[in-house]
Amino acid sequence: MSQCLDVINTRCSVRWFRPDPIPEETVRRLLEAAVRAPTAQGAEQWFFMAVVSEEKRREIHRLLRKAHEHYATSVLLKPYSPGAVAKWMSRIDQGMYAAPLYVAAYLDLRERIFRDEYFEYERLMAVQSLSAAVENLIIAAWSMGLGSVWIGVPVFMREEFDKVLTPPEKCELSAIIALGYPAEKTAPRPRKPVEQVSKII
């Protein structure tokens, strides 16, 4: 138990990776960890695409830059200043988020289990299940010495990412996780005190 909590409590997002390839067996173990997550109604409404091809990874990194720029300038209530955007884009150009492995996490509702009038709830539960699977994946990665960062901004450009990834039809991109061996030391960021965000009744 203490080992599990140590992994959870020491994990932090990693944005700079060494170029060392990740062994195929390790990739498989990460995906196996993902699909062991809790899944609403046992439906497993998820689909994962592990990207190791250098050409595909280059394209994804290019799109990640574009998606982050869109997020910083058009999505936020308080957009970044031009100087801050330029600095961020420069860091991405220098290799931030460039990883030897990307895992694209898709919502897969091709096989429905709720009636149409309850679709909103089915979709919500599927998102919850997929999120649990991504958490499993990044915790498993950390336990194996791999860093990761959960990237949500690809949802603003699903069609462009799908052109590169070619997922099954009717699967909806929810996130891309960049994974690799950390290129620099990182430390967990502080969180709000548990007393501030929870209540025992």
Backbone as CSV, one residue per row, in Angstrom:
resi,resn,N_x,N_y,N_z,CA_x,CA_y,CA_z,C_x,C_y,C_z
1,MET,0.831,-1.208,0.000,0.000,0.000,0.000,0.858,1.248,0.000
2,SER,1.900,1.263,0.837,2.743,2.459,0.915,3.429,2.737,-0.415
3,GLN,3.794,1.671,-1.157,4.428,1.876,-2.461,3.472,2.552,-3.429
4,CYS,2.215,2.134,-3.415,1.208,2.742,-4.289,1.045,4.219,-3.949
5,LEU,0.943,4.534,-2.666,0.776,5.924,-2.258,2.019,6.747,-2.574
6,ASP,3.183,6.137,-2.471,4.421,6.852,-2.825,4.402,7.247,-4.294
7,VAL,3.948,6.335,-5.155,3.871,6.638,-6.590,2.896,7.780,-6.820
8,ILE,1.731,7.709,-6.177,0.719,8.754,-6.348,1.232,10.098,-5.855
9,ASN,1.874,10.094,-4.696,2.276,11.355,-4.067,3.526,11.981,-4.673
10,THR,4.324,11.190,-5.378,5.545,11.753,-5.989,5.363,12.061,-7.471
11,ARG,4.306,11.538,-8.083,4.088,11.781,-9.510,3.891,13.271,-9.786
12,CYS,4.443,13.708,-10.879,4.222,15.086,-11.321,4.305,15.114,-12.847
13,SER,3.756,16.152,-13.423,3.768,16.256,-14.880,5.177,16.539,-15.386
14,VAL,5.529,15.880,-16.474,6.845,16.030,-17.112,6.607,16.533,-18.528
15,ARG,7.307,17.595,-18.904,7.094,18.193,-20.229,8.327,18.124,-21.127
16,TRP,9.439,17.697,-20.565,10.687,17.558,-21.331,11.157,16.120,-21.203
17,PHE,11.352,15.470,-22.338,11.669,14.048,-22.344,12.983,13.763,-23.083
18,ARG,13.658,12.707,-22.633,14.793,12.200,-23.399,14.248,11.512,-24.648
19,PRO,15.046,11.447,-25.709,14.545,10.833,-26.952,14.548,9.310,-26.931
20,ASP,15.068,8.691,-25.871,15.176,7.229,-25.806,13.830,6.571,-26.099
21,PRO,13.800,5.607,-27.011,12.539,4.924,-27.315,12.063,4.098,-26.126
22,ILE,10.763,3.908,-26.036,10.174,3.097,-24.981,9.933,1.695,-25.539
23,PRO,10.433,0.671,-24.862,10.274,-0.699,-25.387,8.806,-1.057,-25.627
24,GLU,8.588,-1.855,-26.655,7.226,-2.246,-27.019,6.509,-2.934,-25.865
25,GLU,7.233,-3.756,-25.111,6.614,-4.450,-23.982,6.147,-3.463,-22.921
26,THR,6.908,-2.386,-22.729,6.513,-1.367,-21.761,5.252,-0.644,-22.235
27,VAL,5.193,-0.352,-23.527,4.002,0.287,-24.086,2.787,-0.591,-23.838
28,ARG,2.945,-1.879,-24.067,1.824,-2.813,-23.855,1.405,-2.829,-22.386
29,ARG,2.371,-2.825,-21.489,2.049,-2.842,-20.053,1.304,-1.569,-19.647
30,LEU,1.655,-0.448,-20.234,0.951,0.804,-19.948,-0.509,0.720,-20.396
31,LEU,-0.727,0.184,-21.593,-2.092,0.062,-22.103,-2.896,-0.947,-21.277
32,GLU,-2.237,-2.007,-20.838,-2.918,-2.985,-19.985,-3.324,-2.356,-18.656
33,ALA,-2.460,-1.489,-18.122,-2.797,-0.788,-16.876,-4.000,0.132,-17.104
34,ALA,-4.030,0.797,-18.249,-5.133,1.718,-18.548,-6.467,0.988,-18.521
35,VAL,-6.540,-0.156,-19.178,-7.841,-0.832,-19.318,-8.249,-1.599,-18.065
36,ARG,-7.417,-1.565,-17.018,-7.822,-2.142,-15.732,-8.595,-1.132,-14.892
37,ALA,-8.822,0.043,-15.411,-9.536,1.080,-14.663,-10.997,0.682,-14.454
38,PRO,-11.637,1.279,-13.444,-13.085,1.089,-13.309,-13.782,1.599,-14.571
39,THR,-14.852,0.921,-14.959,-15.567,1.333,-16.163,-17.062,1.211,-15.931
40,ALA,-17.769,2.304,-16.122,-19.203,2.334,-15.849,-19.935,1.269,-16.644
41,GLN,-20.786,0.522,-15.968,-21.579,-0.565,-16.568,-20.698,-1.639,-17.230
42,GLY,-19.415,-1.628,-16.943,-18.512,-2.582,-17.579,-18.419,-2.397,-19.079
43,ALA,-18.735,-1.176,-19.550,-18.880,-0.953,-20.994,-17.559,-0.738,-21.725
44,GLU,-16.513,-0.328,-21.012,-15.197,-0.102,-21.624,-15.310,0.766,-22.886
45,GLN,-15.938,1.914,-22.748,-16.165,2.796,-23.901,-14.961,3.716,-24.102
46,TRP,-13.830,3.089,-24.384,-12.580,3.811,-24.600,-11.792,3.168,-25.741
47,PHE,-10.918,3.938,-26.317,-10.025,3.424,-27.357,-8.725,4.214,-27.270
48,PHE,-7.601,3.516,-27.347,-6.296,4.160,-27.187,-5.436,3.931,-28.425
49,MET,-4.741,4.980,-28.828,-3.803,4.867,-29.940,-2.417,5.242,-29.428
50,ALA,-1.514,4.268,-29.428,-0.140,4.497,-28.993,0.695,4.858,-30.215
51,VAL,1.308,6.020,-30.177,2.015,6.552,-31.352,3.514,6.530,-31.094
52,VAL,4.222,5.694,-31.852,5.678,5.606,-31.726,6.390,6.005,-33.018
53,SER,5.682,6.046,-34.120,6.261,6.418,-35.407,6.849,7.831,-35.340
54,GLU,8.075,7.983,-35.798,8.726,9.293,-35.750,7.946,10.324,-36.573
55,GLU,7.477,9.920,-37.732,6.730,10.842,-38.592,5.439,11.305,-37.922
56,LYS,4.701,10.366,-37.349,3.448,10.710,-36.676,3.719,11.572,-35.440
57,ARG,4.770,11.252,-34.710,5.090,12.025,-33.508,5.457,13.462,-33.863
58,ARG,6.152,13.642,-34.962,6.492,14.994,-35.424,5.235,15.791,-35.733
59,GLU,4.287,15.135,-36.411,3.032,15.800,-36.756,2.234,16.149,-35.498
60,ILE,2.199,15.234,-34.553,1.474,15.501,-33.308,2.097,16.669,-32.565
61,HIS,3.416,16.705,-32.507,4.086,17.809,-31.812,3.767,19.143,-32.490
62,ARG,3.724,19.136,-33.814,3.384,20.356,-34.543,1.965,20.809,-34.200
63,LEU,1.047,19.866,-34.143,-0.329,20.207,-33.814,-0.490,20.615,-32.348
64,LEU,0.309,20.019,-31.478,0.261,20.424,-30.067,0.650,21.892,-29.916
65,ARG,1.643,22.316,-30.690,2.031,23.730,-30.657,0.848,24.609,-31.076
66,LYS,0.207,24.219,-32.164,-0.913,24.987,-32.692,-2.072,25.015,-31.694
67,ALA,-2.357,23.880,-31.065,-3.457,23.795,-30.112,-3.174,24.622,-28.863
68,HIS,-1.931,24.603,-28.396,-1.573,25.410,-27.229,-1.662,26.911,-27.536
69,GLU,-1.273,27.282,-28.736,-1.369,28.691,-29.108,-2.835,29.132,-29.160
70,HIS,-3.690,28.282,-29.723,-5.122,28.594,-29.774,-5.685,28.729,-28.359
71,TYR,-5.312,27.807,-27.488,-5.760,27.841,-26.096,-5.348,29.146,-25.420
72,ALA,-4.091,29.526,-25.598,-3.546,30.700,-24.904,-4.109,32.010,-25.424
73,THR,-4.528,32.034,-26.682,-4.963,33.299,-27.286,-6.472,33.418,-27.470
74,SER,-7.188,32.284,-27.568,-8.601,32.343,-27.940,-9.563,31.663,-26.973
75,VAL,-9.079,30.790,-26.124,-9.964,29.992,-25.275,-10.145,30.609,-23.889
76,LEU,-9.075,31.077,-23.313,-9.090,31.559,-21.930,-9.860,32.865,-21.779
77,LEU,-10.518,33.021,-20.638,-11.175,34.293,-20.333,-10.153,35.427,-20.255
78,LYS,-8.977,35.094,-19.750,-7.883,36.062,-19.696,-6.732,35.523,-20.552
79,PRO,-6.721,35.847,-21.831,-5.675,35.314,-22.720,-4.277,35.710,-22.257
80,TYR,-3.304,34.902,-22.656,-1.911,35.213,-22.350,-1.502,36.471,-23.123
81,SER,-0.551,37.187,-22.587,-0.002,38.334,-23.300,0.791,37.843,-24.509
82,PRO,0.952,38.670,-25.539,1.745,38.251,-26.699,3.140,37.772,-26.315
83,GLY,3.755,38.444,-25.345,5.086,38.034,-24.913,5.088,36.661,-24.277
84,ALA,4.069,36.383,-23.446,3.976,35.079,-22.796,3.711,33.975,-23.819
85,VAL,2.869,34.279,-24.811,2.593,33.300,-25.866,3.868,33.001,-26.649
86,ALA,4.602,34.046,-27.003,5.840,33.861,-27.767,6.840,33.013,-26.987
87,LYS,6.925,33.240,-25.682,7.857,32.471,-24.848,7.443,31.005,-24.798
88,TRP,6.155,30.770,-24.648,5.640,29.399,-24.594,5.872,28.683,-25.915
89,MET,5.590,29.346,-27.031,5.782,28.726,-28.338,7.259,28.434,-28.587
90,SER,8.122,29.328,-28.103,9.557,29.112,-28.247,9.999,27.857,-27.503
91,ARG,9.434,27.642,-26.316,9.784,26.443,-25.543,9.302,25.180,-26.248
92,ILE,8.128,25.255,-26.856,7.647,24.095,-27.606,8.554,23.847,-28.812
93,ASP,8.972,24.911,-29.484,9.885,24.773,-30.619,11.214,24.149,-30.192
94,GLN,11.594,24.383,-28.943,12.850,23.828,-28.422,12.710,22.366,-27.986
95,GLY,11.471,21.868,-27.976,11.288,20.453,-27.675,10.347,20.126,-26.529
96,MET,9.764,21.131,-25.890,8.794,20.830,-24.854,7.621,20.061,-25.469
97,TYR,7.173,19.023,-24.792,6.100,18.116,-25.224,6.535,17.145,-26.326
98,ALA,7.766,17.240,-26.815,8.238,16.264,-27.803,8.581,14.981,-27.056
99,ALA,7.907,13.893,-27.409,8.034,12.666,-26.623,8.235,11.448,-27.522
100,PRO,8.883,10.407,-26.996,9.047,9.180,-27.778,7.769,8.353,-27.874
101,LEU,6.767,8.713,-27.065,5.484,8.007,-27.111,4.359,8.983,-26.811
102,TYR,3.344,8.953,-27.644,2.091,9.645,-27.343,0.990,8.585,-27.280
103,VAL,0.110,8.731,-26.316,-1.079,7.888,-26.277,-2.283,8.803,-26.410
104,ALA,-3.034,8.610,-27.485,-4.260,9.373,-27.709,-5.415,8.602,-27.093
105,ALA,-6.163,9.278,-26.209,-7.270,8.643,-25.501,-8.589,9.068,-26.140
106,TYR,-9.321,8.099,-26.625,-10.573,8.364,-27.333,-11.782,7.838,-26.562
107,LEU,-12.836,8.612,-26.606,-14.141,8.168,-26.136,-14.763,7.338,-27.261
108,ASP,-15.185,6.134,-26.936,-15.709,5.217,-27.956,-17.146,4.834,-27.608
109,LEU,-18.079,5.500,-28.254,-19.495,5.242,-27.995,-20.160,4.527,-29.170
110,ARG,-19.376,3.741,-29.888,-19.949,3.006,-31.015,-20.955,1.965,-30.545
111,GLU,-20.710,1.398,-29.376,-21.654,0.427,-28.808,-22.351,1.088,-27.627
112,ARG,-23.611,1.416,-27.826,-24.392,2.136,-26.822,-25.037,1.172,-25.831
113,ILE,-25.284,1.659,-24.609,-25.923,0.825,-23.593,-27.124,1.511,-22.943
114,PHE,-27.277,2.823,-23.114,-28.416,3.554,-22.555,-29.395,3.909,-23.682
115,ARG,-30.632,4.139,-23.315,-31.600,4.667,-24.261,-31.196,6.080,-24.665
116,ASP,-31.687,6.503,-25.832,-31.274,7.806,-26.370,-31.556,8.960,-25.422
117,GLU,-32.670,8.896,-24.694,-33.009,10.011,-23.812,-32.049,10.131,-22.623
118,TYR,-31.226,9.090,-22.420,-30.235,9.124,-21.338,-28.801,9.213,-21.869
119,PHE,-28.690,9.586,-23.139,-27.354,9.613,-23.754,-26.392,10.535,-23.006
120,GLU,-26.878,11.680,-22.555,-26.015,12.636,-21.844,-25.337,11.964,-20.652
121,TYR,-26.086,11.099,-19.958,-25.539,10.433,-18.774,-24.574,9.310,-19.176
122,GLU,-24.906,8.633,-20.251,-23.994,7.592,-20.745,-22.654,8.207,-21.134
123,ARG,-22.734,9.334,-21.819,-21.502,9.999,-22.247,-20.697,10.460,-21.040
124,LEU,-21.354,11.015,-20.050,-20.660,11.469,-18.848,-19.960,10.306,-18.155
125,MET,-20.635,9.191,-18.025,-20.039,8.034,-17.362,-18.877,7.470,-18.178
126,ALA,-19.002,7.534,-19.498,-17.906,7.070,-20.350,-16.685,7.968,-20.203
127,VAL,-16.906,9.277,-20.103,-15.804,10.219,-19.877,-15.135,9.924,-18.542
128,GLN,-15.934,9.644,-17.522,-15.371,9.319,-16.220,-14.504,8.066,-16.299
129,SER,-15.003,7.058,-16.992,-14.249,5.810,-17.134,-12.941,6.044,-17.881
130,LEU,-13.010,6.808,-18.973,-11.816,7.094,-19.752,-10.800,7.866,-18.917
131,SER,-11.272,8.802,-18.117,-10.362,9.578,-17.260,-9.663,8.679,-16.247
132,ALA,-10.402,7.720,-15.694,-9.795,6.778,-14.760,-8.720,5.947,-15.462
133,ALA,-8.984,5.579,-16.715,-8.009,4.789,-17.469,-6.733,5.591,-17.727
134,VAL,-6.892,6.876,-18.067,-5.716,7.721,-18.291,-4.917,7.859,-16.998
135,GLU,-5.617,8.033,-15.885,-4.916,8.115,-14.593,-4.136,6.828,-14.325
136,ASN,-4.752,5.677,-14.573,-4.036,4.408,-14.416,-2.760,4.393,-15.241
137,LEU,-2.884,4.852,-16.474,-1.741,4.833,-17.387,-0.594,5.698,-16.867
138,ILE,-0.895,6.907,-16.409,0.187,7.801,-15.990,0.786,7.371,-14.654
139,ILE,-0.027,6.765,-13.785,0.512,6.251,-12.524,1.406,5.044,-12.799
140,ALA,0.958,4.158,-13.688,1.785,3.004,-14.063,3.096,3.470,-14.686
141,ALA,3.011,4.493,-15.537,4.218,5.017,-16.178,5.210,5.514,-15.131
142,TRP,4.719,6.270,-14.164,5.608,6.818,-13.129,6.265,5.692,-12.333
143,SER,5.517,4.632,-12.078,6.062,3.502,-11.322,7.180,2.802,-12.087
144,MET,7.208,2.991,-13.427,8.237,2.370,-14.262,9.331,3.354,-14.673
145,GLY,9.352,4.512,-14.032,10.402,5.490,-14.323,10.116,6.385,-15.509
146,LEU,8.875,6.366,-15.989,8.489,7.195,-17.125,7.694,8.403,-16.649
147,GLY,8.004,9.560,-17.217,7.224,10.750,-16.950,6.118,10.878,-17.973
148,SER,5.156,11.717,-17.657,4.049,11.933,-18.589,3.428,13.288,-18.331
149,VAL,2.702,13.773,-19.326,1.873,14.959,-19.139,0.564,14.736,-19.883
150,TRP,-0.511,14.982,-19.189,-1.866,14.824,-19.726,-2.206,16.126,-20.438
151,ILE,-2.420,16.067,-21.743,-2.632,17.276,-22.548,-4.072,17.288,-23.052
152,GLY,-4.811,18.307,-22.637,-6.224,18.393,-23.005,-6.518,19.251,-24.216
153,VAL,-5.588,20.132,-24.580,-5.887,21.100,-25.644,-6.145,20.494,-27.026
154,PRO,-5.742,19.254,-27.307,-6.110,18.700,-28.617,-7.608,18.662,-28.882
155,VAL,-8.444,18.737,-27.834,-9.896,18.701,-28.081,-10.364,19.894,-28.907
156,PHE,-9.576,20.972,-28.925,-9.958,22.146,-29.712,-9.680,21.949,-31.200
157,MET,-8.949,20.877,-31.533,-8.565,20.651,-32.931,-8.698,19.167,-33.276
158,ARG,-9.803,18.572,-32.871,-9.966,17.121,-33.039,-9.782,16.684,-34.486
159,GLU,-10.372,17.415,-35.408,-10.325,16.978,-36.811,-8.888,16.919,-37.321
160,GLU,-8.081,17.896,-36.947,-6.693,17.914,-37.426,-5.888,16.771,-36.830
161,PHE,-6.095,16.503,-35.536,-5.398,15.376,-34.921,-5.873,14.055,-35.522
162,ASP,-7.167,13.960,-35.793,-7.700,12.716,-36.353,-7.132,12.418,-37.741
163,LYS,-6.827,13.461,-38.497,-6.227,13.247,-39.816,-4.866,12.564,-39.691
164,VAL,-4.158,12.865,-38.620,-2.855,12.246,-38.377,-3.016,10.860,-37.767
165,LEU,-3.952,10.731,-36.830,-4.076,9.498,-36.048,-4.968,8.450,-36.707
166,THR,-5.896,8.868,-37.559,-6.866,7.984,-38.212,-7.488,6.971,-37.235
167,PRO,-8.249,7.466,-36.251,-8.905,6.557,-35.311,-10.100,5.877,-35.960
168,PRO,-10.688,4.888,-35.279,-11.937,4.309,-35.791,-13.020,5.379,-35.887
169,GLU,-13.943,5.197,-36.791,-15.035,6.159,-36.947,-15.843,6.279,-35.659
170,LYS,-16.353,7.480,-35.428,-17.219,7.783,-34.289,-16.504,7.720,-32.945
171,CYS,-15.177,7.711,-32.942,-14.420,7.831,-31.706,-14.009,9.291,-31.544
172,GLU,-14.124,9.805,-30.336,-13.918,11.230,-30.073,-12.669,11.444,-29.219
173,LEU,-11.731,12.205,-29.736,-10.483,12.460,-29.019,-10.757,13.239,-27.743
174,SER,-10.227,12.738,-26.621,-10.419,13.396,-25.328,-9.132,13.977,-24.767
175,ALA,-8.001,13.367,-25.072,-6.724,13.852,-24.546,-5.585,13.147,-25.259
176,ILE,-4.414,13.745,-25.171,-3.189,13.084,-25.605,-2.228,13.106,-24.428
177,ILE,-1.645,11.949,-24.152,-0.681,11.848,-23.068,0.696,11.666,-23.695
178,ALA,1.604,12.585,-23.379,2.987,12.470,-23.831,3.762,11.715,-22.764
179,LEU,4.565,10.739,-23.188,5.301,9.902,-22.236,6.741,9.707,-22.674
180,GLY,7.616,9.606,-21.687,9.012,9.333,-21.965,9.825,9.402,-20.687
181,TYR,11.116,9.119,-20.818,12.009,9.226,-19.663,12.301,10.704,-19.427
182,PRO,12.100,11.192,-18.203,12.279,12.627,-17.943,13.674,13.121,-18.313
183,ALA,13.711,14.294,-18.929,14.995,14.905,-19.309,15.526,15.799,-18.195
184,GLU,14.713,16.089,-17.207,15.132,16.931,-16.092,14.355,16.537,-14.849
185,LYS,14.891,16.941,-13.702,14.223,16.620,-12.445,12.980,17.485,-12.291
186,THR,11.933,16.870,-11.770,10.688,17.592,-11.513,10.238,17.282,-10.093
187,ALA,9.346,18.096,-9.594,8.801,17.878,-8.255,7.310,18.164,-8.277
188,PRO,6.550,17.451,-7.454,5.103,17.694,-7.430,4.783,19.125,-7.007
189,ARG,3.791,19.699,-7.653,3.335,21.031,-7.259,2.416,20.900,-6.045
190,PRO,2.384,21.929,-5.219,1.477,21.872,-4.056,0.027,21.780,-4.500
191,ARG,-0.779,21.191,-3.655,-2.219,21.144,-3.855,-2.893,21.896,-2.704
192,LYS,-4.127,22.302,-2.908,-4.889,22.910,-1.821,-4.985,21.903,-0.672
193,PRO,-5.001,22.389,0.573,-5.167,21.466,1.704,-6.435,20.647,1.545
194,VAL,-6.359,19.389,1.911,-7.521,18.516,1.734,-8.729,19.048,2.492
195,GLU,-8.490,19.755,3.600,-9.599,20.320,4.370,-10.365,21.385,3.579
196,GLN,-9.680,21.999,2.618,-10.304,23.063,1.836,-11.191,22.515,0.715
197,VAL,-10.905,21.319,0.290,-11.621,20.781,-0.877,-12.430,19.537,-0.547
198,SER,-12.600,19.227,0.727,-13.361,18.042,1.099,-14.067,18.247,2.429
199,LYS,-14.993,17.355,2.713,-15.724,17.427,3.978,-16.095,16.012,4.393
200,ILE,-15.842,15.686,5.636,-16.217,14.383,6.169,-17.505,14.561,6.960
201,ILE,-18.547,13.819,6.605,-19.823,13.996,7.294,-20.303,12.679,7.879
